[in-house]
Amino acid sequence: MIRVVIAEDHNLIREALSRMLSESGKIEVEAEAANGAAAVDLTRKHKPDVLLLDVTMPGKDGIQALSELGEMGLPTKVIMLTMHEDEAHGVRAMRAGAAGYVKKSGNLDELIGAIEKVHAGEQVVPAEVEAALARKRSEHPAQILSQREFQVMSYLASGKTNREIAAILEISVKTVDTHRGHVLKKLRLRNNSDITRFAIQNGLLPV
């Protein structure tokens, strides 16, 4: 069974999703949240396999909640749920660390399939969002990084240690190291010297 937390501010949608997913026989819904702050708290408490996170919610929205969860270094994979048809929201979500982006206009089988794929380590991205991400990557190689990964990369490139970066960003040293690993993997670099060289070559640091 795949353990899931659902974060959706519309009660009817959230309750329907919970019931249908539970009845699938493949998914166990562990908790439900009606806003971004509750989504973060419940995910931290239950550490589910997958969090279904609505993009638009009152107070802390889905993107903010996603970024906050990313800083915690939790193992939970996040699928963003959206009613937005534009690709910009999808680009923001994927760059913030989402493992999947699913439109609410889809059907239950598509959602269950997305949950299974993300749980297995795959990404689920609509074709138009993937195309937009590809365009942004071609504009500048660092566009592939999330906002937090870009911050960590910049501080590493300037010579700061993981501990110094953790203090500046008010996150744990372990979380900094996690972001550093993502930076190295995404940019196909080997170490901090490569990060500094990359930053200088791409105009992110003065020579």
C-alpha positions in Angstrom: 0.0 0.0 0.0 1.2 3.5 -0.8 0.8 5.9 2.1 -0.7 9.2 1.1 -1.5 12.6 2.6 -4.0 14.8 0.8 -3.8 18.6 1.0 -6.8 20.3 -0.7 -8.8 23.3 0.6 -12.1 22.4 -1.0 -13.8 19.9 1.4 -15.9 18.1 -1.2 -12.9 17.5 -3.5 -10.7 16.4 -0.7 -13.2 14.0 0.8 -14.0 12.6 -2.6 -10.3 12.1 -3.4 -9.8 10.4 0.0 -12.7 8.0 -0.5 -11.9 7.1 -4.1 -8.2 6.6 -3.5 -8.9 4.5 -0.4 -11.4 2.3 -2.3 -8.7 1.6 -5.0 -7.1 -0.9 -2.8 -3.7 0.4 -3.7 -3.5 3.5 -1.5 -3.9 4.3 2.2 -4.9 7.9 3.0 -3.2 8.7 6.3 -4.3 12.3 6.8 -6.0 15.2 5.2 -5.1 19.0 5.2 -7.2 22.0 4.2 -4.3 24.5 3.9 -0.5 24.7 3.3 0.5 25.0 6.9 -1.4 21.9 7.9 0.0 20.1 4.9 3.6 20.8 6.1 2.7 19.7 9.7 0.9 16.5 8.7 3.7 15.5 6.3 6.3 16.1 8.9 4.3 14.0 11.4 3.3 11.1 9.1 6.2 11.1 6.6 3.9 9.6 3.9 5.2 8.1 0.7 3.4 10.7 -1.4 1.8 14.0 -0.6 -1.0 15.3 -2.9 -0.6 19.0 -2.7 -3.0 21.6 -4.2 -1.2 24.5 -5.8 -3.7 27.1 -4.7 -4.7 27.2 -1.0 -5.4 29.9 1.5 -2.5 31.3 3.6 0.6 29.3 2.7 0.1 28.1 -0.9 1.2 24.8 -2.4 4.5 26.1 -3.8 5.4 27.7 -0.5 4.6 24.5 1.4 6.6 22.4 -1.2 9.6 24.7 -0.7 9.4 24.4 3.1 9.1 20.6 2.9 12.1 20.5 0.6 14.2 22.2 3.2 13.3 19.5 5.8 14.9 16.8 3.7 11.9 14.5 4.1 11.6 11.3 1.9 8.0 12.2 0.9 7.5 12.6 -2.9 5.1 15.5 -3.8 2.5 15.6 -6.5 1.1 19.0 -7.2 -2.7 19.1 -8.0 -3.9 22.0 -10.1 -6.9 23.4 -11.9 -4.6 25.9 -13.8 -4.1 25.2 -17.5 -1.1 27.5 -18.0 2.3 26.0 -18.0 3.9 28.6 -15.6 2.4 27.1 -12.5 3.8 23.7 -13.6 7.3 25.2 -14.2 7.3 26.8 -10.7 6.2 23.5 -9.1 8.8 21.3 -10.8 11.5 23.8 -10.1 10.5 23.9 -6.5 11.0 20.2 -6.2 7.7 18.5 -7.1 8.0 14.9 -8.4 4.7 15.3 -10.3 2.2 17.8 -11.6 -1.3 16.6 -12.2 -4.3 18.5 -13.5 -7.7 18.1 -11.7 -9.4 17.8 -15.1 -7.9 14.3 -15.4 -9.5 11.1 -14.2 -8.9 8.9 -11.1 -6.9 6.2 -13.0 -4.5 8.9 -14.2 -4.0 10.2 -10.7 -3.5 6.7 -9.3 -1.0 6.0 -12.1 0.8 9.2 -11.2 1.0 8.2 -7.6 2.4 4.8 -8.5 5.0 6.3 -10.8 6.2 8.9 -8.4 6.4 6.4 -5.6 8.6 4.2 -7.9 11.0 7.2 -8.4 9.7 8.5 -11.7 8.6 12.1 -12.5 5.1 12.8 -13.9 5.1 16.0 -16.0 2.5 17.1 -18.6 4.1 17.5 -22.1 3.6 21.3 -22.2 5.2 21.8 -18.8 8.2 19.6 -19.8 8.5 21.7 -23.0 8.5 24.9 -21.0 11.1 23.5 -18.6 13.3 22.5 -21.6 13.0 26.1 -23.0 14.1 27.5 -19.7 17.0 25.1 -19.4 18.2 26.2 -22.8 18.0 29.9 -21.7 20.6 29.4 -18.9 22.0 26.1 -17.5 21.3 27.2 -13.9 17.5 27.4 -14.7 17.3 23.7 -14.0 17.9 24.4 -10.3 15.2 25.2 -7.8 15.4 28.6 -6.0 16.9 27.1 -2.9 19.4 25.0 -4.9 20.4 28.1 -6.7 21.0 29.9 -3.4 23.1 27.1 -2.1 25.1 26.8 -5.3 25.8 30.6 -5.2 27.1 30.5 -1.6 29.2 27.4 -2.3 30.6 29.0 -5.4 31.6 32.0 -3.3 33.5 29.7 -0.9 31.2 29.5 2.0 31.0 26.2 4.0 27.9 24.1 4.5 27.7 25.3 8.1 27.9 29.0 7.1 25.2 28.5 4.5 23.0 26.7 7.0 23.3 29.7 9.3 22.5 32.2 6.6 19.5 30.3 5.2 18.4 29.2 8.7 18.3 25.5 7.6 20.2 22.4 8.9 23.6 21.5 7.6 22.1 18.2 6.5 19.6 20.0 4.3 22.4 22.2 2.8 24.3 19.0 1.9 21.1 17.5 0.3 20.7 20.6 -1.8 24.5 20.5 -2.7 24.0 16.9 -3.9 21.1 18.0 -6.1 23.2 20.8 -7.6 26.1 18.4 -8.4 23.7 15.9 -10.0 21.6 18.3 -12.0 24.6 20.3 -13.3 26.7 17.1 -13.8 29.5 18.5 -11.6 31.8 16.6 -9.2 32.8 18.9 -6.4 32.8 22.5 -5.0 35.6 23.6 -7.3 33.5 22.6 -10.3 30.6 24.6 -8.8 32.8 27.7 -8.5 34.1 27.2 -12.1 30.6 26.8 -13.4 29.4 29.9 -11.6 32.2 32.0 -13.1 31.8 30.6 -16.6 28.1 31.4 -16.6 28.4 34.9 -15.2 27.1 34.1 -11.8 30.3 35.2 -10.0 32.9 37.8 -10.8 36.1 36.4 -12.2 
